[in-house]
Amino acid sequence: MLGALAVPVLSATAAYAAPTAGAVTLASSSSCRSLPPLPYRVHAKAVTIRSKATTKSTAVGVLYKSHKFTVHKSSGNWRYITDKTTGVKGWVSGTYVYRDVRMCLS
């Protein structure tokens, strides 16, 4: 049996709600479409950066939760990134690196 999902209740006058523990940002419908996409984040303590989009490829670095990075392209569940802290480029699993979600309220 699946557990229940708790959703915070917002007042009718609130245009934005503070982000929850890492995943969802709420915005009013009228302003939501004009906002840029949310950035990618590391949702683990660290993720191995690999030379190819497979767990069997050579590790070329580590992407830590605090590091800023750019996602250049995707292949399946893998993201090709550049770690802005170290300059290392490579592939990381999309299981641990993904965009936060913004919900538009009507």
C-alpha atoms as an extended CHARMM CRD file, in Angstrom:
* protein
*
       106  EXT
         1         1  MET       CA              0.0000000000        0.0000000000        0.0000000000  PROA      1               0.0000000000
         2         2  LEU       CA              1.3020000000        3.4520000000       -0.8680000000  PROA      2               0.0000000000
         3         3  GLY       CA              1.6540000000        6.1060000000        1.8110000000  PROA      3               0.0000000000
         4         4  ALA       CA             -0.1630000000        9.4140000000        1.7110000000  PROA      4               0.0000000000
         5         5  LEU       CA              1.5320000000       12.5070000000        0.2940000000  PROA      5               0.0000000000
         6         6  ALA       CA              1.3840000000       15.5990000000        2.4980000000  PROA      6               0.0000000000
         7         7  VAL       CA              1.0250000000       18.8720000000        0.5800000000  PROA      7               0.0000000000
         8         8  PRO       CA              1.4490000000       22.2010000000        2.3730000000  PROA      8               0.0000000000
         9         9  VAL       CA             -1.5450000000       24.5430000000        2.3390000000  PROA      9               0.0000000000
        10        10  LEU       CA             -0.8680000000       28.0410000000        0.9770000000  PROA      10              0.0000000000
        11        11  SER       CA             -2.8010000000       31.1960000000        1.6800000000  PROA      11              0.0000000000
        12        12  ALA       CA             -4.6080000000       32.7320000000       -1.2840000000  PROA      12              0.0000000000
        13        13  THR       CA             -2.4290000000       35.8570000000       -1.1760000000  PROA      13              0.0000000000
        14        14  ALA       CA              0.9220000000       34.0710000000       -1.4020000000  PROA      14              0.0000000000
        15        15  ALA       CA              2.5640000000       34.3520000000       -4.8270000000  PROA      15              0.0000000000
        16        16  TYR       CA              5.5340000000       32.1480000000       -3.9700000000  PROA      16              0.0000000000
        17        17  ALA       CA              6.2060000000       29.5290000000       -1.3610000000  PROA      17              0.0000000000
        18        18  ALA       CA              9.6300000000       28.7840000000        0.0540000000  PROA      18              0.0000000000
        19        19  PRO       CA             11.3050000000       25.7120000000       -1.4400000000  PROA      19              0.0000000000
        20        20  THR       CA             10.7420000000       22.5420000000        0.5250000000  PROA      20              0.0000000000
        21        21  ALA       CA             13.5020000000       20.1740000000        1.5410000000  PROA      21              0.0000000000
        22        22  GLY       CA             15.0280000000       20.1510000000       -1.8760000000  PROA      22              0.0000000000
        23        23  ALA       CA             12.5040000000       19.6360000000       -4.5630000000  PROA      23              0.0000000000
        24        24  VAL       CA              9.4720000000       21.8070000000       -5.2120000000  PROA      24              0.0000000000
        25        25  THR       CA              9.0620000000       25.5500000000       -5.6810000000  PROA      25              0.0000000000
        26        26  LEU       CA              5.5540000000       26.9720000000       -6.0550000000  PROA      26              0.0000000000
        27        27  ALA       CA              4.7580000000       30.0120000000       -8.2060000000  PROA      27              0.0000000000
        28        28  SER       CA              1.6270000000       31.7720000000       -9.3650000000  PROA      28              0.0000000000
        29        29  SER       CA              0.4570000000       30.7080000000      -12.8140000000  PROA      29              0.0000000000
        30        30  SER       CA              0.7860000000       34.1700000000      -14.3820000000  PROA      30              0.0000000000
        31        31  SER       CA              4.4620000000       34.5870000000      -13.4680000000  PROA      31              0.0000000000
        32        32  CYS       CA              5.4770000000       30.9340000000      -13.7320000000  PROA      32              0.0000000000
        33        33  ARG       CA              5.7810000000       30.7940000000      -17.5150000000  PROA      33              0.0000000000
        34        34  SER       CA              8.2210000000       33.7060000000      -17.6180000000  PROA      34              0.0000000000
        35        35  LEU       CA             10.6260000000       32.2400000000      -15.0440000000  PROA      35              0.0000000000
        36        36  PRO       CA             13.8150000000       30.5170000000      -16.2540000000  PROA      36              0.0000000000
        37        37  PRO       CA             14.1970000000       26.7800000000      -15.6200000000  PROA      37              0.0000000000
        38        38  LEU       CA             15.4820000000       25.8530000000      -12.1880000000  PROA      38              0.0000000000
        39        39  PRO       CA             19.1400000000       24.8150000000      -11.9980000000  PROA      39              0.0000000000
        40        40  TYR       CA             20.3570000000       21.2560000000      -11.7590000000  PROA      40              0.0000000000
        41        41  ARG       CA             21.4930000000       20.1280000000       -8.3000000000  PROA      41              0.0000000000
        42        42  VAL       CA             23.3650000000       17.1870000000       -6.8340000000  PROA      42              0.0000000000
        43        43  HSD       CA             20.9400000000       15.2860000000       -4.6170000000  PROA      43              0.0000000000
        44        44  ALA       CA             23.5640000000       13.1010000000       -2.9350000000  PROA      44              0.0000000000
        45        45  LYS       CA             26.7320000000       13.8040000000       -0.9480000000  PROA      45              0.0000000000
        46        46  ALA       CA             28.8640000000       13.1270000000       -4.0220000000  PROA      46              0.0000000000
        47        47  VAL       CA             28.5500000000       11.6980000000       -7.5270000000  PROA      47              0.0000000000
        48        48  THR       CA             31.2840000000       10.1310000000       -9.6460000000  PROA      48              0.0000000000
        49        49  ILE       CA             32.0230000000       11.9210000000      -12.9200000000  PROA      49              0.0000000000
        50        50  ARG       CA             32.7320000000        9.3330000000      -15.6330000000  PROA      50              0.0000000000
        51        51  SER       CA             34.4170000000        9.4720000000      -19.0480000000  PROA      51              0.0000000000
        52        52  LYS       CA             31.4160000000        7.7940000000      -20.7270000000  PROA      52              0.0000000000
        53        53  ALA       CA             27.7320000000        7.4230000000      -19.8820000000  PROA      53              0.0000000000
        54        54  THR       CA             28.1410000000        4.0630000000      -18.1640000000  PROA      54              0.0000000000
        55        55  THR       CA             29.0680000000        2.9050000000      -14.6660000000  PROA      55              0.0000000000
        56        56  LYS       CA             31.8340000000        0.7310000000      -16.1450000000  PROA      56              0.0000000000
        57        57  SER       CA             33.7460000000        3.6920000000      -17.6400000000  PROA      57              0.0000000000
        58        58  THR       CA             36.7300000000        5.4030000000      -16.0490000000  PROA      58              0.0000000000
        59        59  ALA       CA             36.0780000000        7.7950000000      -13.1570000000  PROA      59              0.0000000000
        60        60  VAL       CA             37.4810000000       11.2480000000      -13.9980000000  PROA      60              0.0000000000
        61        61  GLY       CA             36.3140000000       13.1980000000      -10.9460000000  PROA      61              0.0000000000
        62        62  VAL       CA             33.7750000000       13.7040000000       -8.2090000000  PROA      62              0.0000000000
        63        63  LEU       CA             30.9150000000       16.1860000000       -8.1780000000  PROA      63              0.0000000000
        64        64  TYR       CA             30.0590000000       17.2080000000       -4.6170000000  PROA      64              0.0000000000
        65        65  LYS       CA             26.7290000000       18.5840000000       -3.4360000000  PROA      65              0.0000000000
        66        66  SER       CA             28.1240000000       22.1030000000       -3.0060000000  PROA      66              0.0000000000
        67        67  HSD       CA             29.7410000000       22.2980000000       -6.4700000000  PROA      67              0.0000000000
        68        68  LYS       CA             28.1720000000       24.3810000000       -9.1920000000  PROA      68              0.0000000000
        69        69  PHE       CA             27.9820000000       22.7360000000      -12.5940000000  PROA      69              0.0000000000
        70        70  THR       CA             26.5950000000       23.1080000000      -16.0880000000  PROA      70              0.0000000000
        71        71  VAL       CA             24.6410000000       20.4050000000      -17.9010000000  PROA      71              0.0000000000
        72        72  HSD       CA             25.4400000000       20.4210000000      -21.6290000000  PROA      72              0.0000000000
        73        73  LYS       CA             23.4240000000       17.4510000000      -22.8860000000  PROA      73              0.0000000000
        74        74  SER       CA             21.6300000000       14.2770000000      -21.8360000000  PROA      74              0.0000000000
        75        75  SER       CA             21.7770000000       10.6810000000      -23.0000000000  PROA      75              0.0000000000
        76        76  GLY       CA             19.1580000000        8.4630000000      -21.4080000000  PROA      76              0.0000000000
        77        77  ASN       CA             19.5020000000        8.9270000000      -17.6510000000  PROA      77              0.0000000000
        78        78  TRP       CA             23.0190000000       10.4330000000      -17.9480000000  PROA      78              0.0000000000
        79        79  ARG       CA             23.9980000000       14.1170000000      -18.0060000000  PROA      79              0.0000000000
        80        80  TYR       CA             27.1730000000       15.5000000000      -19.6050000000  PROA      80              0.0000000000
        81        81  ILE       CA             28.4060000000       18.1880000000      -17.2020000000  PROA      81              0.0000000000
        82        82  THR       CA             31.2270000000       20.6120000000      -16.4700000000  PROA      82              0.0000000000
        83        83  ASP       CA             32.1240000000       21.0420000000      -12.8110000000  PROA      83              0.0000000000
        84        84  LYS       CA             32.6310000000       24.8110000000      -12.4510000000  PROA      84              0.0000000000
        85        85  THR       CA             34.7980000000       24.3140000000       -9.3450000000  PROA      85              0.0000000000
        86        86  THR       CA             37.3780000000       21.9990000000      -10.9370000000  PROA      86              0.0000000000
        87        87  GLY       CA             36.7140000000       22.3390000000      -14.6720000000  PROA      87              0.0000000000
        88        88  VAL       CA             36.3000000000       18.5530000000      -15.0190000000  PROA      88              0.0000000000
        89        89  LYS       CA             33.9390000000       17.4510000000      -17.8040000000  PROA      89              0.0000000000
        90        90  GLY       CA             32.1920000000       14.1050000000      -17.9650000000  PROA      90              0.0000000000
        91        91  TRP       CA             29.0470000000       12.1010000000      -17.4090000000  PROA      91              0.0000000000
        92        92  VAL       CA             27.0400000000       11.7630000000      -14.1840000000  PROA      92              0.0000000000
        93        93  SER       CA             23.9700000000        9.6990000000      -13.4450000000  PROA      93              0.0000000000
        94        94  GLY       CA             20.6540000000       11.5290000000      -13.6490000000  PROA      94              0.0000000000
        95        95  THR       CA             19.5740000000        9.5080000000      -10.6220000000  PROA      95              0.0000000000
        96        96  TYR       CA             21.6360000000       11.8560000000       -8.4350000000  PROA      96              0.0000000000
        97        97  VAL       CA             21.7330000000       15.0100000000      -10.5810000000  PROA      97              0.0000000000
        98        98  TYR       CA             18.4370000000       16.5480000000      -11.6320000000  PROA      98              0.0000000000
        99        99  ARG       CA             16.5010000000       19.7930000000      -11.8150000000  PROA      99              0.0000000000
       100       100  ASP       CA             14.3150000000       20.8760000000       -8.9690000000  PROA      100             0.0000000000
       101       101  VAL       CA             10.6300000000       21.1870000000       -9.8820000000  PROA      101             0.0000000000
       102       102  ARG       CA              8.5030000000       24.3280000000       -9.9750000000  PROA      102             0.0000000000
       103       103  MET       CA              4.7290000000       23.9020000000       -9.6760000000  PROA      103             0.0000000000
       104       104  CYS       CA              2.5980000000       26.6290000000      -11.2310000000  PROA      104             0.0000000000
       105       105  LEU       CA             -0.5510000000       27.4540000000       -9.2870000000  PROA      105             0.0000000000
       106       106  SER       CA             -3.6170000000       28.6740000000      -11.1180000000  PROA      106             0.0000000000
